C-alpha cells in the first residue's frame, strides 16, 4: 500500500505510556497527529488541546478517520487492539512487547502480512544515533572483531501490588520481557541471532511481581563471541559502568549510560568518537532515548508512504522475544524437574 505525496493520519491510543509518541508524531513532518485516545477523558481532552488534534475515549471511534494507529496500552490489550486496527485496514505501531505470548505475536505478524499492512514494534532504541554509530563502527572492522558484549539495565520499579505489571500473564513474564528486551535487542543487532541463551531470574526485592524482577542472561554467538545482559526493576542504587561495553580484539567501545556518547579505549588511550548534539523540539531539549522516539515515528511513516518495511517490524521483534521465550522455557523445565 503506497501513499506517495500524502501525510499519514495517526491516532495514538493509550496516553499514560503514549505521550512520547504523541510528541513524536506531532513533530514528524509527514504525519498528521489526528487523534489521541484514552479512557481517561480529561487526559485525552487536555492532550488534544495541547497538540491541536481531536480526542476520543475508544479506539473504535477513530478508525474511520486515520491511516495508522499507535497502540500504547497495557501489554495484555495489544493483541486484541492490534488485530482490530489491522482488520479495519490500518497500519499499526505497537509499543513493546508486541503481545504477551508467542501465539498472539505470531497472529499479529500473520495478520499484517495477510492484509498487506505495516506492523512496527516499539523497539525505539535501535534508532538512537549513538547506537547507530556504534553498530557502524563495529561493522567497519577498524577495531577488530567483537569477543565480549556487556549490557546493563539497572533500575527500580516502585511496588505495584495488584497492578497489571505485577501479573506474569498480563505483561508476558517479568523484567526481562518487559524492559530488558530493549537492551537484549540492541545486543542482537550488534551480534546477530544467538546460538544459545541461558539465564537466571529472581524475585528478591520485587516480591510484588509474579515474574522475575532481576535477571542475568549469558549468550553465545556464531563468531565465537559471548554476551551478558543484566536487567532489573529491583535495584535501588546503581553505579552502572556504562550502558554497553563491547570488547574487541583491538579495542573497547562504550556507550554511555544515557546512550548519547560512544567512547573507545585502545593503544592510544580513551577518546570520544561520537556525542549527541541536543535538538530543540517544541521548546524541549531532545537527545538520547527521546530522540530515538522521533526517529521511530519517521521510520514508521516513511514505511507507509514508500511501501517499505519498518526497521523494527514484527518478524524482527520475534527474534528478540523468541530468545526470551527460549530462556523462559528453560526456566520452566528446570522448575518442573526440581518439583
Backbone torsions as a table, in degrees:
resi	resn	phi	psi	omega
1	UNK	NA	110.3	-176.8
2	UNK	-105.8	139.5	-176.1
3	UNK	-132.8	45.9	-176.6
4	UNK	-54.6	138.6	173.2
5	UNK	79.7	8.2	-178.6
6	UNK	-120.5	161.5	167.5
7	UNK	-89.3	149.5	176.5
8	UNK	-92.1	121.5	179.4
9	UNK	-82.5	123.6	-169.7
10	UNK	-121.4	141.3	168.3
11	UNK	-117.0	134.0	174.0
12	UNK	-104.7	123.7	-174.6
13	UNK	-112.2	120.1	-179.8
14	UNK	97.1	95.1	-169.8
15	UNK	-92.8	-15.8	177.9
16	UNK	-62.4	-40.5	177.3
17	UNK	-103.1	-6.7	-169.4
18	UNK	-102.0	2.7	-174.5
19	UNK	-63.6	-34.6	177.5
20	UNK	-64.5	-35.1	177.3
21	UNK	-69.3	-37.6	177.3
22	UNK	-57.8	-49.1	-179.7
23	UNK	-62.9	-40.4	-176.9
24	UNK	-66.8	-43.7	-178.3
25	UNK	-77.6	-25.6	171.7
26	UNK	-65.4	-35.4	-179.0
27	UNK	-78.2	-36.1	-172.3
28	UNK	-59.8	124.9	-172.9
29	UNK	-62.6	-36.2	-174.9
30	UNK	-94.6	10.5	178.6
31	UNK	-115.6	149.7	169.2
32	UNK	-117.7	110.1	174.8
33	UNK	-70.9	101.9	-170.7
34	UNK	-97.8	-37.0	-177.4
35	UNK	-138.9	146.8	163.3
36	UNK	-120.3	141.1	-171.5
37	UNK	-132.1	129.9	175.8
38	UNK	-161.3	145.2	177.3
39	UNK	-64.0	-26.1	174.8
40	UNK	-79.6	96.6	-172.2
41	UNK	-64.9	-33.6	179.0
42	UNK	-65.3	-43.9	177.6
43	UNK	-61.9	-44.5	-179.5
44	UNK	-62.4	-45.2	-178.6
45	UNK	-64.0	-45.8	-179.3
46	UNK	-63.8	-39.1	179.1
47	UNK	-66.2	-42.5	179.1
48	UNK	-61.5	-40.3	179.0
49	UNK	-65.4	-39.4	-179.1
50	UNK	-66.7	-38.6	-173.7
51	UNK	-104.0	2.6	174.9
52	UNK	68.2	41.7	178.5
53	UNK	-131.5	-171.1	179.3
54	UNK	-98.5	165.7	179.8
55	UNK	-136.1	157.1	177.2
56	UNK	-153.7	163.3	178.7
57	UNK	-94.9	-20.0	-175.5
58	UNK	-130.4	138.9	-178.6
59	UNK	-61.2	-39.8	-175.8
60	UNK	-62.4	-20.4	-178.8
61	UNK	-77.5	-10.3	-175.5
62	UNK	-116.8	-5.8	-171.2
63	UNK	-62.9	-30.6	-179.4
64	UNK	-73.1	-8.5	-172.2
65	UNK	-119.6	15.0	-179.2
66	UNK	-137.4	163.9	174.2
67	UNK	-101.8	-24.4	-174.3
68	UNK	-147.4	151.2	-178.9
69	UNK	-126.4	134.8	175.5
70	UNK	-108.6	115.4	-173.1
71	UNK	-102.5	116.0	-177.0
72	UNK	-125.1	27.9	-179.1
73	UNK	-83.4	174.3	176.4
74	UNK	-55.4	150.9	-172.6
75	UNK	-50.4	-41.9	-172.0
76	UNK	-70.7	-8.5	176.9
77	UNK	-96.6	-11.6	-173.1
78	UNK	-59.6	-44.2	-175.7
79	UNK	-63.0	-52.9	-178.0
80	UNK	-61.2	-46.5	-176.8
81	UNK	-72.7	-36.1	178.0
82	UNK	-63.8	-44.6	177.3
83	UNK	-62.6	-43.6	-178.9
84	UNK	-60.8	-42.7	-179.4
85	UNK	-66.2	-45.0	-178.6
86	UNK	-68.6	-35.8	178.3
87	UNK	-70.4	-15.1	171.4
88	UNK	-92.1	5.7	176.3
89	UNK	84.8	22.5	-175.7
90	UNK	-106.0	141.1	170.6
91	UNK	-69.6	151.3	-172.3
92	UNK	-136.2	133.2	166.0
93	UNK	-113.5	121.7	-179.2
94	UNK	-113.7	127.5	174.3
95	UNK	-56.1	148.2	178.5
96	UNK	-65.7	148.6	-8.1
97	UNK	-77.8	162.8	178.8
98	UNK	-55.5	-44.2	176.2
99	UNK	-167.1	165.7	-176.1
100	UNK	-70.4	-25.1	-173.1
101	UNK	-123.6	158.8	175.7
102	UNK	-54.9	-47.4	-173.7
103	UNK	-63.4	-43.3	-179.9
104	UNK	-66.3	-42.1	177.9
105	UNK	-61.9	-45.4	-179.2
106	UNK	-61.5	-37.7	179.8
107	UNK	-67.4	-37.9	178.3
108	UNK	-65.8	-42.7	178.8
109	UNK	-63.7	-43.4	179.2
110	UNK	-62.9	-41.8	-178.4
111	UNK	-63.0	-42.6	179.2
112	UNK	-61.7	-44.6	179.3
113	UNK	-63.4	-44.2	-177.2
114	UNK	-65.6	-33.6	-177.2
115	UNK	-92.4	-6.0	-177.7
116	UNK	67.6	35.4	-176.8
117	UNK	-112.9	159.7	177.1
118	UNK	-86.0	131.3	175.1
119	UNK	-124.2	115.9	-179.5
120	UNK	-116.8	145.6	178.4
121	UNK	-113.0	138.2	-173.1
122	UNK	-74.5	63.2	173.1
123	UNK	-98.0	62.4	-166.4
124	UNK	-68.7	-15.3	-178.0
125	UNK	-65.4	-19.6	174.6
126	UNK	-62.0	-21.8	-177.1
127	UNK	-90.3	1.4	176.5
128	UNK	-58.9	125.7	177.1
129	UNK	-56.2	-38.8	-179.6
130	UNK	-66.5	-39.1	178.4
131	UNK	-66.9	-40.6	177.9
132	UNK	-61.1	-37.6	176.7
133	UNK	-65.1	-45.4	179.6
134	UNK	-59.0	-44.8	-179.4
135	UNK	-61.9	-42.8	179.5
136	UNK	-67.0	-37.9	179.6
137	UNK	-63.0	-42.8	178.2
138	UNK	-67.5	-41.3	-178.2
139	UNK	-66.1	-25.6	-177.8
140	UNK	-67.0	-24.2	-177.0
141	UNK	80.7	-3.4	-177.1
142	UNK	-59.9	-31.8	-175.5
143	UNK	-103.9	13.9	179.5
144	UNK	86.3	-168.3	-177.0
145	UNK	-94.6	137.7	177.7
146	UNK	-67.2	140.5	178.0
147	UNK	-123.3	-21.5	179.9
148	UNK	-154.7	135.2	178.3
149	UNK	-128.0	127.8	175.2
150	UNK	-118.1	136.0	179.1
151	UNK	-132.8	136.5	-179.2
152	UNK	-122.9	133.2	169.1
153	UNK	-133.1	91.8	-176.4
154	UNK	-108.9	126.8	-179.0
155	UNK	-165.5	179.5	-179.7
156	UNK	-127.8	126.3	171.4
157	UNK	-104.7	122.2	-179.3
158	UNK	-62.3	145.5	-177.3
159	UNK	-54.8	134.5	-178.4
160	UNK	-139.0	56.0	-180.0
161	UNK	-55.7	125.3	178.4
162	UNK	89.3	-13.8	176.1
163	UNK	-74.8	161.4	-175.6
164	UNK	-61.0	-32.8	-177.7
165	UNK	-72.1	-7.3	174.1
166	UNK	-84.4	-14.3	-175.4
167	UNK	-91.0	125.1	178.8
168	UNK	-61.4	-41.1	-178.9
169	UNK	-70.1	-37.1	-175.1
170	UNK	-71.4	-35.9	-178.5
171	UNK	-101.1	-10.7	177.4
172	UNK	98.5	3.3	-179.7
173	UNK	155.3	-122.1	179.0
174	UNK	-134.6	-147.6	-175.0
175	UNK	-62.7	-34.1	-178.7
176	UNK	-61.5	-41.4	-178.3
177	UNK	-76.9	-37.3	-171.4
178	UNK	-88.2	-32.6	-177.8
179	UNK	-127.6	-43.7	-179.8
180	UNK	-61.2	-21.2	179.6
181	UNK	-57.0	-36.6	179.5
182	UNK	-57.4	-44.2	-171.3
183	UNK	-84.4	-31.9	170.4
184	UNK	-62.5	-40.2	179.4
185	UNK	-60.4	-41.7	177.8
186	UNK	-62.4	-42.3	179.8
187	UNK	-61.3	-43.0	-179.2
188	UNK	-68.8	-31.4	175.8
189	UNK	-65.9	-31.2	178.1
190	UNK	-80.0	-36.5	-167.0
191	UNK	-113.8	-14.7	-176.3
192	UNK	93.1	175.0	-179.2
193	UNK	-64.2	133.1	-176.1
194	UNK	-73.2	150.3	172.4
195	UNK	-74.4	-35.7	-179.6
196	UNK	-151.6	146.1	176.4
197	UNK	-139.4	124.3	177.4
198	UNK	-128.0	156.2	-177.6
199	UNK	-161.3	170.7	173.9
200	UNK	-133.3	152.7	179.9
201	UNK	-138.2	156.3	-178.3
202	UNK	-143.8	150.3	174.6
203	UNK	-106.6	4.4	179.8
204	UNK	-61.5	126.4	-177.7
205	UNK	85.7	-10.9	177.0
206	UNK	-135.6	46.1	-176.4
207	UNK	-63.8	-17.5	177.9
208	UNK	-69.6	-15.1	178.8
209	UNK	-92.2	144.5	172.2
210	UNK	-78.6	-34.7	176.8
211	UNK	-91.6	-178.0	-177.3
212	UNK	-69.2	140.2	175.6
213	UNK	-100.2	-15.4	176.2
214	UNK	-139.2	136.7	-178.8
215	UNK	-140.7	147.0	172.1
216	UNK	-126.4	131.4	-176.9
217	UNK	-128.9	139.0	174.7
218	UNK	-123.1	135.7	-176.5
219	UNK	-130.0	153.0	171.6
220	UNK	-120.5	148.8	-175.0
221	UNK	-125.3	166.1	-171.9
222	UNK	-62.2	-29.9	-178.3
223	UNK	-83.6	4.5	-179.4
224	UNK	93.9	-8.4	178.8
225	UNK	-72.3	160.3	175.7
226	UNK	-124.4	161.3	-179.8
227	UNK	-140.7	158.2	-179.8
228	UNK	-139.8	134.1	175.9
229	UNK	-125.0	129.6	171.4
230	UNK	-111.7	128.1	-177.3
231	UNK	-139.0	131.6	-177.5
232	UNK	-153.8	146.7	167.3
233	UNK	-111.2	12.5	-174.5
234	UNK	-117.9	8.0	-174.2
235	UNK	-95.3	108.1	-176.3
236	UNK	-73.2	-29.6	-179.3
237	UNK	-132.5	152.5	-179.2
238	UNK	-151.7	153.7	172.5
239	UNK	-139.4	57.7	-174.7
240	UNK	-59.3	126.7	-177.4
241	UNK	-65.5	-31.7	178.7
242	UNK	-174.0	179.5	172.8
243	UNK	-85.3	-43.1	179.5
244	UNK	-138.0	134.0	167.8
245	UNK	-114.4	129.3	172.0
246	UNK	-121.7	112.2	174.5
247	UNK	-90.3	129.5	177.6
248	UNK	-119.1	178.3	-179.7
249	UNK	-71.8	-10.9	-179.7
250	UNK	-123.5	-15.7	-169.6
251	UNK	-161.7	-176.7	171.7
252	UNK	-132.5	127.3	178.7
253	UNK	-110.3	137.7	-176.4
254	UNK	-128.5	136.2	166.4
255	UNK	-102.2	127.9	-178.0
256	UNK	-62.5	159.6	-176.4
257	UNK	-60.5	-33.7	179.1
258	UNK	-83.7	2.8	172.4
259	UNK	62.7	35.5	179.5
260	UNK	-117.7	-8.0	-172.4
261	UNK	-138.1	143.5	172.8
262	UNK	-119.2	123.4	174.7
263	UNK	-111.7	159.1	172.7
264	UNK	-128.8	143.8	171.4
265	UNK	-122.0	122.4	177.5
266	UNK	-148.4	-160.5	-176.5
267	UNK	-62.9	-18.8	178.7
268	UNK	-90.6	3.6	-178.7
269	UNK	100.0	-159.8	-179.0
270	UNK	-107.0	136.1	178.5
271	UNK	-152.3	158.9	179.6
272	UNK	-90.1	127.9	177.6
273	UNK	-94.1	-32.5	-176.3
274	UNK	-148.1	140.9	174.7
275	UNK	-141.1	124.8	176.0
276	UNK	-56.3	140.3	170.3
277	UNK	-103.5	119.5	-177.1
278	UNK	-58.8	144.2	175.1
279	UNK	-118.1	149.1	178.8
280	UNK	-100.4	119.1	178.8
281	UNK	-124.2	119.8	-177.8
282	UNK	50.7	40.5	176.4
283	UNK	79.0	4.8	-177.5
284	UNK	-114.0	131.5	176.2
285	UNK	-67.4	128.3	-171.7
286	UNK	-127.9	125.6	174.5
287	UNK	-157.8	176.5	176.2
288	UNK	57.9	-132.8	-173.3
289	UNK	-64.1	-31.6	178.3
290	UNK	-65.1	-42.7	179.6
291	UNK	-66.6	-32.0	178.1
292	UNK	-59.3	-35.9	177.8
293	UNK	-63.5	-35.5	176.5
294	UNK	-68.2	-40.1	177.3
295	UNK	-63.1	-37.9	178.0
296	UNK	-63.9	-44.2	179.2
297	UNK	-60.9	-43.5	178.4
298	UNK	-61.3	-44.2	-178.2
299	UNK	-64.3	-39.7	179.0
300	UNK	-63.5	-47.8	-179.5
301	UNK	-63.8	-44.1	179.5
302	UNK	-62.1	-38.0	-179.9
303	UNK	-63.6	-34.0	178.8
304	UNK	-73.5	-46.9	-176.3
305	UNK	-67.8	-34.2	-174.3
306	UNK	-106.9	3.5	-179.9
307	UNK	53.8	52.9	175.7
308	UNK	-119.1	168.9	178.8
309	UNK	-83.1	132.5	173.4
310	UNK	-63.6	150.4	-177.5
311	UNK	-57.2	-40.8	-178.0
312	UNK	-108.6	63.4	-178.8
313	UNK	-74.9	174.6	-175.4
314	UNK	-60.7	-44.2	-178.2
315	UNK	-63.0	-39.4	179.6
316	UNK	-63.0	-42.8	-179.0
317	UNK	-66.6	-26.8	-179.5
318	UNK	-64.5	-26.9	176.8
319	UNK	-66.8	-46.0	179.7
320	UNK	-64.6	-50.4	-178.2
321	UNK	-71.5	-28.7	175.0
322	UNK	-61.6	-37.4	176.6
323	UNK	-62.1	-41.6	179.6
324	UNK	-69.1	-42.1	177.4
325	UNK	-59.4	-38.3	178.4
326	UNK	-64.2	-39.1	176.7
327	UNK	-64.0	-46.1	179.0
328	UNK	-61.7	-40.4	178.6
329	UNK	-59.6	-40.3	179.8
330	UNK	-64.7	-42.4	177.9
331	UNK	-59.8	-43.3	-178.4
332	UNK	-64.8	-39.6	177.4
333	UNK	-64.5	-41.3	180.0
334	UNK	-64.4	-41.3	178.7
335	UNK	-62.9	-42.7	180.0
336	UNK	-64.2	-38.1	-179.3
337	UNK	-69.7	-28.4	-178.9
338	UNK	-83.2	-17.6	-176.9
339	UNK	-71.6	NA	NA
